[in-house]
Amino acid sequence: MSVRTRPAPRLLAKTVRRRPDLERSARCRETELRGFLTMAGHDLGSPLTVIAAHLRQLREDNGSLLGAQAHRDLDVMERAVRRMDRLVENLLAHARADQSELRARAVSLADLVAEVTAERLTTDDGSQVTTHGSLPDVHADPDLLRHVIDNLIGNALKYKRPGAVAQVDISARVAPGDAVRVEVADHGIGIPEADRPKVFEAFHRSANSGSYQGTGLGLAICRRIVERHGGRIGVEPHPGGGSRFWFTLPRQPR
C-alpha cells in the first residue's frame, strides 16, 4: 500500500503563511519573559536588602559573643547574599538591555575604557589593562556602552589561569561601513571551541568555567546592547592563549 505525502510546494506555502504568526508569538513570549525578569528582580531585591542589613546588624551587636563557627556561618550567608544580589542585578540589566530608551551620542571610547579600568584595578595584584594605539570616538549610549566595556574587562580580569597575573589588551580600529571594531583580549583560560557559538546565550556557562563565579547573563546582555546599536559581537581564540572578544559600533549617527 502506497503512502501519500503532501507535495513539498504546498507544505512550504503553508509554512510561509504561518511564519508571521510564529514571529508574533515569539515576540510576545520574549516580552512576557522580560516582564517576568523585571518583576522577579524587583521582588527579590527587597528581601535581599533586608537579609544583608540583619546580617550586618548581627555582627555589630553580637560579634563578640559569637564563636568561630558562627562567624564562618555568617561569612557563608553573606557570600550567598552577594551572589544572589549579583544575579538580581544581572536579571534587571538583561530585561532593561533592550527596553530602556537608547540615548546615543558621541562617546570617547578612550575615556570610558580609562574610567572602567581605574575602577576595576583596585588591588595591587599585578593585573594589567593595556590600551594599544588610539581609541576612536563612537556613537553610542554611554551608559549601555559602559556596561559592555565593564563586563568584557571584568571577565578578562576574572578568567585568568590559576596562579597567573591577568593581562588584558584593548584596541580598536575603523572597520568597513564607517564602524569601529573594539577588541578586548586576554591571556586567560580561553573558551572551548564547542562553547564559542553559545557564550552569548542567556545562562550559558562554558565547560571550563565551573570554578569561577558567574550568572551566565553578562555576555547575553552585551549582545543585546551591541545589536541595539546596529553592531555585532563575537569571540575568537587569542594567539598565545586566552580569548579575544570583539564588537562593532557606528562612528556616526545612522
C-alpha positions in Angstrom: 0.0 0.0 0.0 1.4 3.3 -1.0 1.7 6.2 1.4 0.6 9.6 0.2 2.7 12.5 1.1 1.9 16.2 1.0 3.6 17.9 -2.0 6.6 20.0 -1.0 5.4 23.2 -2.6 2.1 23.1 -0.6 3.9 22.4 2.6 6.3 25.2 2.0 3.5 27.6 1.2 1.7 26.7 4.5 4.9 27.3 6.5 5.4 30.7 4.9 1.8 31.7 5.7 2.3 30.6 9.4 5.6 32.5 9.8 4.1 35.9 10.8 2.0 34.2 13.5 5.1 32.3 14.8 7.1 35.5 14.9 4.4 37.4 16.7 4.1 34.6 19.2 7.9 34.5 19.8 7.9 38.3 20.3 5.0 38.0 22.8 6.8 35.3 24.8 10.0 37.3 24.8 8.1 40.4 26.1 6.5 38.3 28.8 9.9 36.9 29.8 11.4 40.4 30.1 8.5 41.5 32.2 8.9 38.5 34.4 12.6 39.1 34.8 11.9 42.7 35.8 9.3 41.8 38.3 11.4 38.9 39.8 14.4 41.2 40.1 12.5 43.9 42.0 10.7 41.4 44.2 13.9 39.6 45.1 15.9 42.7 45.6 13.9 44.0 48.6 14.2 40.9 50.8 17.9 40.5 50.0 18.5 44.1 51.2 16.7 43.2 54.5 18.7 40.0 54.9 22.0 41.8 54.3 21.1 44.5 56.8 20.2 42.0 59.5 23.4 40.1 59.0 25.4 43.3 59.4 23.4 44.2 62.5 24.0 40.7 63.9 27.8 41.1 63.6 27.8 44.6 65.1 25.6 43.8 68.0 26.7 40.2 68.9 30.0 39.8 67.1 32.0 39.5 70.4 29.6 36.8 71.7 29.7 34.6 68.7 32.2 31.7 68.3 34.5 31.0 65.4 32.0 28.6 63.8 29.2 31.2 64.0 31.4 33.8 62.3 32.2 31.3 59.5 28.5 30.6 59.1 27.9 34.4 58.8 30.6 34.6 56.1 28.9 31.8 54.1 25.5 33.6 54.3 27.0 37.0 53.4 28.7 35.5 50.3 25.4 33.8 49.3 23.6 37.1 49.6 26.2 38.8 47.5 25.9 36.1 44.8 22.1 36.4 44.8 22.4 40.2 44.6 24.6 40.0 41.6 22.1 37.6 39.9 19.3 40.0 40.6 21.3 42.9 39.2 22.0 40.9 36.0 18.4 39.8 35.7 17.3 43.5 35.7 20.1 44.5 33.4 19.1 41.7 31.0 15.5 42.9 31.0 16.4 46.5 30.5 19.1 45.9 27.8 16.6 46.4 25.0 13.8 48.2 26.9 15.4 51.4 28.0 15.5 54.3 25.6 18.6 54.5 23.5 20.3 57.9 24.1 23.1 57.7 21.6 25.7 60.5 21.2 29.4 60.9 20.6 31.3 59.0 23.2 35.1 59.0 23.9 36.0 55.3 23.9 39.4 56.2 25.4 37.9 58.0 28.4 35.4 55.3 29.0 38.0 52.5 28.9 40.2 54.5 31.3 37.4 55.0 33.8 36.4 51.4 33.8 40.0 50.3 34.1 40.6 52.6 37.1 37.5 51.1 38.8 38.5 47.5 38.1 42.1 47.7 39.1 41.5 48.4 42.8 44.0 45.9 44.2 47.8 45.7 43.7 47.8 42.1 42.4 49.8 42.8 39.3 46.8 42.7 36.9 47.3 44.9 33.8 45.0 46.5 31.3 46.9 47.9 28.3 45.5 50.1 25.6 47.2 49.7 22.2 47.0 52.6 19.8 44.4 55.3 19.9 40.7 54.5 20.6 38.4 56.4 18.2 35.1 58.0 19.4 31.9 56.1 18.7 28.2 56.9 18.5 26.5 55.1 21.3 24.5 55.3 24.5 27.3 56.0 27.1 25.6 54.1 30.0 24.9 51.0 27.9 28.3 51.1 26.3 29.9 51.4 29.7 28.1 48.1 30.7 29.6 46.3 27.7 33.2 47.6 28.4 32.9 46.9 32.1 31.7 43.3 31.5 34.3 42.4 29.0 37.2 43.9 31.0 35.8 42.3 34.2 35.6 38.9 32.5 39.2 39.2 31.2 40.5 40.0 34.6 38.4 37.2 36.3 39.0 34.3 34.0 42.8 34.2 34.4 44.8 31.0 34.6 45.3 29.7 38.2 48.4 31.4 39.7 48.8 33.7 36.7 48.5 37.5 36.6 45.7 38.9 34.5 46.8 40.7 31.3 44.2 42.5 29.2 44.9 44.2 25.8 42.4 46.6 24.4 42.5 48.0 20.9 40.1 49.5 18.3 40.2 50.3 14.6 37.9 51.7 12.0 36.1 48.9 10.1 34.3 48.8 6.8 31.0 50.7 6.8 32.2 53.5 9.0 32.1 51.3 12.0 34.6 50.9 14.9 35.7 47.4 15.8 36.7 47.2 19.5 38.8 44.2 20.8 39.3 43.1 24.4 41.9 40.3 24.5 43.1 38.3 27.5 45.6 35.5 28.2 43.3 33.5 30.4 41.6 30.1 30.4 40.1 30.6 27.0 36.8 29.3 25.7 36.4 25.7 24.3 35.6 25.7 20.6 32.3 24.0 21.2 31.2 26.7 23.6 32.1 29.7 21.4 28.8 29.8 19.4 26.8 29.7 22.7 28.7 32.1 25.0 26.3 35.0 24.2 23.2 33.0 25.1 21.5 33.7 28.4 22.6 31.5 31.3 25.2 29.6 29.2 28.4 28.9 31.0 31.5 27.4 29.3 32.6 23.9 30.3 35.8 25.2 31.9 34.3 28.0 33.9 32.8 25.9 36.7 35.3 27.1 39.4 34.6 30.8 38.6 31.6 32.6 39.9 29.1 34.0 37.3 25.5 34.1 36.4 25.7 33.4 32.6 23.9 36.6 31.8 26.7 39.1 31.3 27.6 38.3 27.7 23.9 37.9 26.7 23.4 41.5 28.0 26.4 42.7 26.0 25.0 41.1 22.8 21.6 42.8 23.3 23.2 46.2 23.8 25.6 45.9 20.8 22.8 44.7 18.5 20.6 47.6 19.6 23.3 49.9 18.3 23.3 48.1 15.0 26.6 46.3 15.7 27.9 42.8 16.0 29.7 40.9 18.7 31.8 37.8 18.7 34.7 35.9 20.3 37.8 34.1 18.8 40.9 32.5 20.2 43.7 34.8 21.2 47.1 33.9 19.8 49.2 32.6 22.6 46.2 31.5 24.7 43.1 33.1 26.0 40.2 34.8 24.2 39.7 37.9 22.1 36.2 39.4 22.3 35.2 42.0 19.7 32.3 44.1 18.9 31.4 46.9 16.4 29.7 50.2 16.9 28.9 53.1 14.5 31.3 56.1 14.3 28.5 58.5 13.3 24.7 58.6 13.7 22.9 56.3 11.2 
